[in-house]
Amino acid sequence: MCRASEVLELADLGGSRVEVHDHGFGVSGVGGDKPELVGLPRAERPEHCPLTALDTWLELSGITTGPVLRKVSTGNRVLDKPLHPESINNLVHAAATRAGLPGGPYSAHSLRAGFVTYAHLRGASDRAIAHQTRHRSIDTITTYIRVDDVFTDNAVLHLGR
């Protein structure tokens, strides 16, 4: 998961940094001075797959070059201008409000923290999470894990297996 500004920077079809594969795509050149390859595999269920959502967006919007994440007019017309990073915060906040999610406010950073928490609860190693999010420190990953229930992620559950 990238930061909002990084998503907008990378989401440009004119660049050579996106490599599309049958099983997903990779983004190379991420990370400024130390370029890395970060992969995003296709999800098993299309309704949960960000790549399926991207394919659908590109098809419906008619975008073939330039920014992928763009402003949309009040008349639902896709414009040529890229989204501003703050727009992602506004969109996330509005979607969370529509969904009735408790405990806001939500922002683009909530997506990053949510990814880390969700991956952790499903058994992804801290190393794998840090590689995906490009955190340099494993210690930082632990600050992103947001588990409210002391019984959900409890080490005692792993004893006697």
C-alpha positions as CSV (number, residue, x, y, z in Angstrom):
1,M,0.0,0.0,0.0
2,C,1.4,3.3,-1.0
3,R,0.9,6.7,0.5
4,A,-1.7,8.8,-1.3
5,S,0.9,11.0,-3.0
6,E,2.8,7.9,-4.1
7,V,-0.3,6.3,-5.6
8,L,-0.9,9.4,-7.7
9,E,2.7,9.6,-8.8
10,L,2.8,5.9,-9.8
11,A,-0.7,5.8,-11.4
12,D,0.3,7.1,-14.8
13,L,0.0,4.8,-17.8
14,G,2.6,6.8,-19.7
15,G,5.4,5.6,-17.4
16,S,7.4,2.5,-17.7
17,R,7.1,1.6,-14.1
18,V,4.1,-0.7,-14.2
19,E,4.6,-4.3,-15.4
20,V,1.4,-6.2,-16.1
21,H,1.4,-10.0,-15.7
22,D,-1.4,-12.6,-15.8
23,H,-1.1,-13.1,-12.1
24,G,-1.0,-9.4,-11.1
25,F,1.2,-6.4,-11.7
26,G,4.5,-5.0,-10.4
27,V,5.5,-1.4,-9.9
28,S,9.2,-0.8,-10.3
29,G,11.1,2.3,-9.4
30,V,9.2,2.8,-6.1
31,G,11.2,4.3,-3.3
32,G,13.1,7.3,-4.7
33,D,16.8,6.7,-4.2
34,K,16.5,2.9,-3.8
35,P,14.1,1.6,-6.5
36,E,12.3,-1.6,-5.6
37,L,9.7,-3.9,-7.2
38,V,6.4,-4.1,-5.3
39,G,3.9,-6.6,-6.6
40,L,0.1,-6.7,-6.4
41,P,-1.2,-10.1,-7.2
42,R,-4.7,-10.7,-8.5
43,A,-7.2,-11.7,-5.8
44,E,-9.0,-15.1,-6.0
45,R,-12.4,-13.4,-5.9
46,P,-12.9,-10.7,-8.6
47,E,-15.2,-8.7,-6.4
48,H,-12.2,-8.3,-3.9
49,C,-9.6,-7.7,-6.5
50,P,-8.0,-4.2,-6.9
51,L,-6.7,-5.2,-10.3
52,T,-10.2,-6.1,-11.5
53,A,-11.4,-2.8,-10.2
54,L,-8.6,-1.1,-12.1
55,D,-9.4,-2.9,-15.3
56,T,-13.0,-2.0,-15.0
57,W,-12.2,1.7,-14.3
58,L,-9.9,1.9,-17.3
59,E,-12.4,0.3,-19.6
60,L,-15.4,2.4,-18.4
61,S,-13.4,5.7,-18.3
62,G,-11.6,5.1,-21.6
63,I,-8.3,6.0,-20.1
64,T,-5.3,4.7,-22.2
65,T,-2.6,7.2,-21.3
66,G,-1.8,9.7,-18.5
67,P,-3.0,9.6,-14.9
68,V,-5.2,6.7,-13.9
69,L,-6.7,8.4,-10.9
70,R,-8.3,11.5,-12.2
71,K,-10.8,14.2,-11.3
72,V,-14.4,13.5,-12.2
73,S,-16.7,16.4,-13.0
74,T,-20.0,16.9,-11.2
75,G,-21.6,15.5,-14.4
76,N,-19.6,12.3,-13.9
77,R,-17.3,13.1,-16.8
78,V,-13.7,11.9,-16.4
79,L,-11.3,14.8,-16.8
80,D,-7.7,14.8,-17.9
81,K,-6.4,16.3,-14.6
82,P,-5.0,13.9,-11.9
83,L,-6.5,13.8,-8.5
84,H,-4.9,15.9,-5.8
85,P,-3.6,13.8,-2.8
86,E,-6.1,15.5,-0.5
87,S,-8.9,14.3,-2.7
88,I,-8.1,10.7,-1.8
89,N,-8.6,11.7,1.9
90,N,-12.0,13.2,1.0
91,L,-13.1,10.2,-1.0
92,V,-12.1,7.8,1.8
93,H,-13.9,9.9,4.4
94,A,-17.0,10.1,2.3
95,A,-17.1,6.4,1.6
96,A,-16.6,5.5,5.3
97,T,-19.4,7.9,6.2
98,R,-21.7,6.3,3.5
99,A,-20.9,2.9,4.9
100,G,-21.7,3.9,8.4
101,L,-18.3,2.9,9.8
102,P,-17.8,3.7,13.4
103,G,-14.8,5.4,15.0
104,G,-13.7,7.9,12.3
105,P,-12.4,10.1,11.0
106,Y,-11.0,8.1,8.2
107,S,-8.4,9.1,5.6
108,A,-6.1,7.7,3.0
109,H,-3.8,6.7,5.9
110,S,-6.6,4.6,7.2
111,L,-6.3,2.4,4.1
112,R,-2.6,1.8,4.9
113,A,-3.2,1.0,8.5
114,G,-6.2,-1.2,7.6
115,F,-4.1,-3.1,5.1
116,V,-1.4,-3.8,7.7
117,T,-3.9,-4.9,10.3
118,Y,-5.8,-7.1,7.9
119,A,-2.6,-8.8,6.6
120,H,-1.3,-9.3,10.1
121,L,-4.6,-10.9,11.3
122,R,-4.5,-13.3,8.4
123,G,-1.0,-14.5,9.2
124,A,1.3,-12.4,6.9
125,S,4.7,-12.0,8.3
126,D,5.9,-8.5,9.4
127,R,8.6,-8.8,6.8
128,A,6.2,-9.4,4.0
129,I,3.9,-6.6,5.2
130,A,6.9,-4.2,5.5
131,H,8.0,-5.1,1.9
132,Q,4.5,-4.4,0.5
133,T,4.2,-1.1,2.4
134,R,7.9,-0.3,1.9
135,H,8.4,0.4,5.6
136,R,12.1,0.4,6.5
137,S,11.6,-0.7,10.0
138,I,9.7,-3.7,11.2
139,D,9.1,-1.8,14.5
140,T,7.0,0.7,12.6
141,I,4.7,-2.0,11.3
142,T,3.6,-2.8,14.9
143,T,2.3,0.8,15.3
144,Y,0.0,0.2,12.3
145,I,-1.6,-2.9,13.7
146,R,-5.0,-1.9,15.1
147,V,-6.7,-4.7,17.0
148,D,-9.4,-3.6,19.4
149,D,-10.3,-7.1,20.8
150,V,-7.7,-8.7,23.2
151,F,-9.0,-12.1,22.2
152,T,-8.7,-11.7,18.4
153,D,-4.9,-11.6,18.2
154,N,-3.8,-13.4,21.3
155,A,-0.6,-15.5,21.5
156,V,-2.3,-18.0,23.9
157,L,-4.4,-19.1,20.9
158,H,-1.3,-20.5,19.3
159,L,-0.3,-22.8,22.3
160,G,-1.0,-26.5,22.0
161,R,-1.4,-26.5,18.3
